[in-house]
Amino acid sequence: MQYLPIFTKLDDKPVLIVGGGDVALRKASAMLKARAKLTLIAPAFCDELHALQQQGKVTLVEDFFNDAHIDGHMLVIAATDNDIVNAQVHDAAQQRNIFVNVVDDQPKCSFIFPSIVDRNPITIAISSAGTAPVLARRLREKLETLVPQHIGPLAQLVGRFRNQVKARFKHFADRRQFWERVFDSNVVSEVQKGNHDAAYNELQNMLTGTAQPQGEVYVVGAGPGDPELLTLKALQLMQQADVVVYDYLVSDEIMELVRRDADLICVGKRAGDHSVPQERTNEMLVELAQQGKKVCRIKGGDPFIYGRGGEEVQVLAQHGVKYQIVPGITAAAGCSAYAGIPLTHRNHAQSIQFVTGHCRKEGQDLDWQSLAKPQQTLAIYMGVMKSPEIKEQLIKHGRGADTPVAIIENGTRKSQRVVTGTLVELDNLVQTHAIQSPALLIVGEVASLHHQLAWFSQQAQTSSFAQPLTEMV
Ligand SMILES: C[S@@+](CC[C@H](N)C(=O)[O-])C[C@H]1O[C@@H](n2cnc3c(N)ncnc32)[C@H](O)[C@@H]1O
């Protein structure tokens, strides 16, 4: 290991920066965050550094550097644009065994500044030992998205209980077990929701032994398939759950991202193949939560758009089960974007209707009159099997036979296919191209823009979400 990562407490410790320009200012800001006692030496200083001196935050010494300036400092940073001065600072610090950083000159650094993910008090520092700073930055960006914001407040809460937990559990192993239980409990989701008092009470109850493990259901929208379209919240809850209840619409790549040791329960759902009846799924969610489990009920697209999420949440509410609902990108939004089809467009469509081709009961018919109106886009879910009827009814109620249509199969996934034509050809296109589920039908003039705007193939295929970190640059 070229550099040992250590976290130092700089509170009021003397630090010297040699330099008075922008680079020195940047380093000064970082040092002030850590509350260092900061002195800067340079023949002249920028206005911002003068302002910091007026605020009493730094001491400025207007002078040319000489070796003796270093004495008594814990860290030294050379931030001038003069290589000779920087080398002199380095040599003087080395002779005195004082840690030194020469900006942009890694061989002359006995300490370096890492890239930081800051979730105070949790801090993650990343370094490539100066070899690949861009890679380190990209890694930091990844971690920024993966490390939830609530980790900071969670650590603060836990810190408040440390002494009490030490007093209650004398043995390290017991303490460790207790904390493991806390991090698997509702304390985490309460902090996540910003309910700090509830989190505090829950933790207090766990400590006094009065808390019963309480389950919760996360009703999560997984989007149409590309894992990069997951929300951060969806990803976090997927990785927190003890049990994941999913159906076929959730793509394999997304299922790869659920917590490794979670139990997986498939409840099916394909047209004509309901492996688990909806009522049983509802009951199962309630039962699992009542056993104290954290259950991720993950659904394709958005749970409240043709996803039966509403029914499931009603049943949870009836049974007093706690739940969170995480919206997802619905198929109409995801598929149309990846197919280069804007759902509305000033020249072509002023409104959009989401429609299902799969009605609950026979005779529960669609309002064809309204659906056939011009200047609007129809996004038809589950419409493939009903395409002959859809075509017939729309034309019968006045929509032009030459209205452009698009069929998007496996939208946003690597296997996405887009087939276009006109309304009169709709069922024929389904047949000729052997369209498979899931597929979305788009009816309206906007469908003709596909050929002009479709750049999706590159987009879908360069998705880097699941790439190993080594392949990121
Ligand atoms: C039961 S509905 C669920 C819709 C989902 N809740 C949503 O918001 O997208 C299933 C239908 O959504 C559409 N769909 C979902 N994902 C799709 C995808 N990746 N590509 C094309 N159509 C999709 C298809 O019409 C499919 O038959």
The ligand as a Gaussian input file, in Angstrom:
#p B3LYP/6-31G(d) Opt

LIG

0 1
 C      -49.507000      -5.043000     -16.189000
 S      -48.963000      -3.721000     -17.170000
 C      -47.860000      -2.981000     -16.047000
 C      -47.505000      -1.575000     -16.395000
 C      -46.483000      -0.990000     -15.442000
 N      -47.002000      -0.882000     -14.121000
 C      -45.974000       0.360000     -15.928000
 O      -46.209000       1.386000     -15.263000
 O      -45.300000       0.373000     -16.966000
 C      -47.931000      -4.539000     -18.299000
 C      -47.868000      -3.875000     -19.652000
 O      -47.014000      -2.737000     -19.601000
 C      -46.352000      -2.582000     -20.834000
 N      -44.912000      -2.693000     -20.582000
 C      -44.300000      -2.803000     -19.402000
 N      -42.960000      -2.842000     -19.544000
 C      -42.712000      -2.775000     -20.850000
 C      -41.535000      -2.770000     -21.643000
 N      -40.330000      -2.837000     -21.091000
 N      -41.659000      -2.664000     -22.974000
 C      -42.866000      -2.560000     -23.551000
 N      -44.011000      -2.563000     -22.865000
 C      -43.953000      -2.669000     -21.543000
 C      -46.823000      -3.707000     -21.733000
 O      -47.921000      -3.228000     -22.474000
 C      -47.260000      -4.730000     -20.718000
 O      -48.197000      -5.628000     -21.268000

